[in-house]
Amino acid sequence: MESASKRKAANASAAETDNRAPKRQKVPGDTTAGAETFETTKTMGLRFLDSVRAAKDKNGRPIATHFLTLPDKNVIPEYYDVIKLPISIETIEVCSILPTSCSSHSSLGI
């Protein structure tokens, strides 16, 4: 036997769903004008990297300074002992702009 409160809750949830629009379903063969391509992804990625490079803290100091380039192995060898797959913003840009300069995604640590 259901209690009165359970019946009321069940009826209330049914009433709430009646006013909602149905979920959109992907129609086979439906091509959208904003389809994602390699070029659009690359453009958005480079725009994101530019925003990271331009980001500043509340005092106006750049945030990403230490991540723009990799440190020299001869100057800071400990860095490469701790960081197994080092990457910099410059490395990401070079591999996205000139994919032939990077042998594969493994050079990016992906």
Secondary structure, 3 states (H helix, E strand, C coil): CCCHHHHHHHHHHHHHHHCCCCCCCCCCCCCCCCCCCHHHHHHHHHHHHHHHHHCECCCCCECCHHHCCCCCCCCCHHHHHHCCCCCCHHHHHHHHHCHHHCCCHHHHCC
